[in-house]
Each structure stands twice: as C-alpha cells, then as structure tokens.
Amino acid sequence: MHPLQCVLQVQRSLGWGPLASVSWLSLRMCRAHSSLSSTTCPSPERQEDGARKDFSSRLATGPTFQHFLKSASAPQEKLSSEVEDPPPYLMMDELLGRERKVYLETYGCQMNVNDTEIAWSILQKSGYLRTSNLQEADVILLVTCSIREKAEQTIWNRLHQLKALKTRRPRSRVPLRIGILGCMAERLKEEILNREKMVDVLAGPDAYRDLPRLLAVAESGQQAANVLLSLDETYADVMPVQTSPSATSAFVSIMRGCDNMCSYCIVPFTRGRERSRPVASILEEVKKLSEQVIRPPQPPKVLGLQGLKEVTLLGQNVNSFRDNSEVQFNNAVSTNLSRGFATNYKAKQGGLRFAHLLDQVSRVDPEMRIRFTSPHPKDFPDEVLQLIHERDNICKQIHLPAQSGSSRVLEAMRRGYSREAYVELVHHIKESIPGVSLSSDFIAGFCGETEEDHVQTVSLLREVQYNMGFLFAYSMRQKTRAYHRLKDDVPEEVKLRRLEELITVFREEATKANQMSVGCTQLVLVEGLSKRSATDLCGRNDGNLKVIFPDADMEDVNNPGLRVRAQPGDYVLVKITSASSQTLRGHVLCRTTLKDSSANC
C-alpha cells in the first residue's frame, strides 16, 4: 500500500479530519518552542490567556506518533448519521458553533455555489447560525476562485476591506474569525497565512468536513489549515443547504476534480483527480429537491405550480462521470469518445457512465428540467445526444468549450482535438438535436498564439454562431504545464485587443442566432422579478437564455377560465418579440406544464 494511503487510513480509523495529524504535529512543535513562524504560534501575550493554557495542556497530553501506528486498522465506512469523536486535543463542545453567526461570500463558478451550500450544511449541523449581515458576523468565510489572476486579486482586495472590520471589532464581542475556502486556499496555501495575518482558517475544496475543527482551533488563537486533496471525497452524504429558499433551481454536484490536464488549467491542481458520486446518492438528492417547495419572497396572489423545477448537474468534466461504487458494473467496457477526440490519460474501464445517470435523473420528476455543466467535447457519445433529444425535460442546450479555433493552439493547450474534429461534432450535435442551443468558452492570447490563430478563432465564432459565450484573456497560472513548458509571450495589450474582437464577433453572431426565435413561442421557467423593472418578470428558456416579459394576468391551461399571475417556479409560454445577444423579450400567453407544452409542440 502507498504510504499516503496508509496515513489516510489511520486518520479515518481515528475519526480525525484529513489534516488532523498535521495540525496536531504543528501545534506540538509550537508547544515545544520550535522555530515555527508566527503564523503557527501564538504571540507571547496571547499565551497568557487562560483558555489557551487549557488548550495547550490538553495538546501536550495528546497522542504521539506511536498512537497512530498502534491504532492503524482497515477503514470502516461510517453512516452519515454517526457522530465522529473529536480530535484528542479538543473537547466535543469546542466543535460546536455555540450559535455564532457565519457570513458566507461566494466567488467564481457554479461549483463554488454548490461548495458554499455544502460548507453551510456542515456548519449548520455543528450549531452555527447563518447571517446575511456582515456587521453581525462572528465568522466570515470566502469561497474563492483561482482560475485567473483577476479572480485572486478580487479576494486580496476583499481581505483588505475585511481587515478594517476585524480591527474595529469591539472587545465585548467574540473575536472575528476570517476563513479562505476553495481553490485559492488550495493553490496558495501558506502564502495566504503569511501575507495576511488576519486570516484564521484555510480550507481546500476537499476539507469542508473539517471546518468545525479548524474554527475550534482558530478560537484558541492558532491559524488553522487543511488543504489536503482527496482521492475519494465527493460529499455524497452531505445534503447541501440552499442559500435562497425562493430559488427555482438548484445545483447538484455529481463529480469532483479533473483528469484532462489541459496545459492552461489550474483545476486539476486545486480540485484534484476525478472521482464521481454513487448514482444512488445523486438520485436521492434530486428526489429531495423535487419535493422542495419554493417559498416566494411575497405570498402569491394566486397559488402557482410551486416546487423546485430545475436541477443542474455539476462537475469540472461533468460528462466524464463514472460511478465505480457498484461492483457488478466495474467490468463494463468504456464509453466511446466523440469522433476524432482523444484523452491525455489512459482509457478508463467500467462503471456507470453519464448517459446512465442522465437517464435516471430525468425520470425522477417529468416536470423538472435537467441541465449539466461543464462538459468536455470529447465526452459526447451518441447515447448522450440521443437521450437529450428524446427526453422532454433534458434541456436542449449544450455547453461546448472550444477555447480556440486554431488546431495548432488546441494542440498546445492539450485539448485532445483539432478544429476540424470540433466542427464535425458541432454539426453532429445540431443534426442529432434539432434546435439545440450552444454555448462555449474561448481564451484570447494563449502562449504562442499568432494573428492567424486569432483569425481562425474569429472564424469559428462566425461559423458555429453560439447563443451564449464566455470569453477571457489568457492568465498564466503556476503549476500548470503551460507555466513550466510554454512562454506567455503575447503582450497584454494584444490579448485585450483580441479579446475585444472576439466579444464583438460573438455578440454579432449571438444576436443573429437569437433573433431566429422572434415570432416563436417558447416555454419559460419563471425565476422572479426582472432586476431592471418591477413591472416585468424574468425567466429562462430551454436554451438557458434570459427571457423578459410583462407581469400580467394570463390563462391557466389546466384551469380554463381562471386568470392567474406567474410565480417563481411556474412554466409559462411566452411569444418572443425581440432579441439581443444575451436576452429575449416577449409577452406571456398562458401558464402551463412542461408535459403539456411538449405535447402541444
């Protein structure tokens, strides 16, 4: 067995968090007056604190390395309802939140939104309370992104703002604790603790279960960190707590990590290797969400079709899902890749694949829309495309990240396909799913990109005519293959100029694509009031485009003669009257159901 697996098994057998041994050893060294930095050891003044002395005395009598060796045993699977014993240096009540208030801020992608819900679920069970008021918070946690330098700079700026809040904290209140969670904590690790002494807690994406312990250690004046990546953590037994009770949709994480190792991407280094949740746990979560009632901010004038109506399956490479938890499926052959595509890793055999999961999830509730993001173009075999075409509640919208229109740049990016293979896949998808809406990601100014490469990307935007797009200038990240083997040789001003050109072309083509909907009637899931007008409602169509329409009385097709107003969670038919690159506008016709709208199409 690999030594790391040995250590992990020992930790699990003891019921400790993943880095409990690391934290304990660091604290023992601190107690022994080693030469650790001030980020690990408390100041002389704080050592006089009575609570600290009690903590240190218990720490001194904690387990030794021999304790780990003697206690090593095969890991046993625990039920989610079981309560783990606290680490030897903490009392059980020190892991409790004592109704301290937590303020959570989320930055970055949908996975971070889901991570916030997971972290809050764990803290809520430990007795913490949630607050939306920054001033009354006892704990402030930032769920961070590291995909680009700008994303990290946003967090540094935010920490600077929070420093003043921490400094002004009245002595009559418990000390304010600040934590950095997610990808930035994983990428920078101790650099954050060294640069910002005000940060008390670091927790990587696989360490959210450890938050109660980390916060308990922070209460003693120590800085606490757990940035250990896991080979198996999926939080399958943690039911995320939605931050908005009035939301019409929810995110469900089905896998974590990424094995693609694209040369520009930091994700494999901040999120770890790919691992998938058991299908059964995903279905259980989706069923609970389908039964969850939407609570509108204001009581509806006429009761609508209340209930959560949309689920988005999440993963860094969501369509490479592979559940190996059921032994009888482990000998199954691997799913075919999209034609003309290759992987950067050895083909994986066995397991229940994405088509199986998508099939099962779509059967949970015929009135619940199913989306998924973010996929890789290589993982679109025909069985997935056929399923999307056949099921009315699987949205006819596919995110197809291209990144570049140049085969030469795609090879440098290690994307596993050429421009020609990508375009062939686009045509195949449009033939397999008539009326499909496509979105994509593009990077401007990648290492070695020439003007000719840029022109090819512009031409791909015009050829495919995406409905939605996410375009960014290249930002080199440490640890990536590009950082070690390529040169970031495109000047910043050139990157920005190319990005502006890509954005301009995208908007032109998206406007053309979206204008094809003018005069058509589309099914829209109502989300709530428009942000720009109190007299308009906002929702999304099957292609995930925002649709704005007046808040007006309408007929309910299931109750002829009854006039109603649309509420969040309702399906309504809207006739489109105008379109831009990002938004559709129209007037509402009636309230309906997903089933009825499909039958009438």
Salt bridges, closest charged atoms under 4 A:
GLU48 OE1 - LYS53 NZ 3.93
ASP54 OD2 - ARG58 NH2 2.93
GLU94 OE1 - ARG58 NH1 2.94
GLU105 OE2 - ARG158 NH2 2.48
ASP115 OD1 - ARG256 NH1 3.17
ASP115 OD2 - ARG271 NH1 2.80
GLU136 OE2 - LYS101 NZ 3.76
ASP138 OD1 - ARG169 NH2 2.76
ASP138 OD1 - ARG173 NH2 3.82
GLU152 OE2 - ARG187 NE 2.56
GLU152 OE2 - ARG477 NH1 3.22
GLU186 OE2 - LYS189 NZ 3.74
ASP200 OD2 - LYS166 NZ 2.69
ASP200 OD1 - ARG177 NH1 3.65
ASP206 OD1 - ARG256 NE 3.81
ASP206 OD1 - ARG275 NH2 2.58
ASP210 OD2 - ARG213 NH2 2.67
GLU219 OE1 - ARG100 NH1 2.56
GLU219 OE2 - ARG177 NE 3.45
ASP232 OD2 - ARG12 NH2 2.95
GLU233 OE1 - ARG209 NE 2.75
ASP237 OD1 - ARG209 NH2 2.57
ASP259 OD1 - ARG273 NE 2.88
ASP259 OD2 - LYS348 NZ 2.51
GLU274 OE1 - LYS348 NZ 3.38
GLU284 OE2 - LYS288 NZ 3.54
GLU285 OE1 - ARG277 NH1 2.81
GLU310 OE1 - ARG369 NH1 3.98
GLU310 OE1 - ARG371 NE 3.19
ASP359 OD1 - ARG363 NE 2.96
ASP359 OD1 - ARG391 NH2 2.73
ASP379 OD2 - LYS378 NZ 2.72
ASP382 OD1 - HIS428 NE2 2.65
GLU424 OE2 - ARG339 NE 3.81
ASP441 OD1 - HIS399 NE2 3.09
GLU449 OE1 - ARG498 NH1 2.87
GLU451 OE2 - ARG497 NH2 2.70
GLU451 OE2 - ARG498 NH2 2.89
ASP453 OD2 - ARG408 NH2 2.43
GLU463 OE1 - ARG419 NH2 3.28
ASP488 OD1 - LYS495 NZ 2.98
GLU501 OE1 - HIS454 NE2 2.63
GLU501 OE2 - ARG497 NH1 3.39
GLU508 OE1 - ARG462 NH1 3.37
GLU509 OE2 - ARG462 NH1 2.87
GLU509 OE2 - LYS512 NZ 3.38
GLU527 OE2 - ARG540 NE 3.44
ASP536 OD2 - ARG585 NH1 3.86
ASP551 OD1 - ARG565 NH1 3.52
ASP553 OD1 - ARG565 NE 2.73
ASP556 OD2 - ARG591 NH2 2.53
ASP570 OD2 - ARG591 NH1 3.48
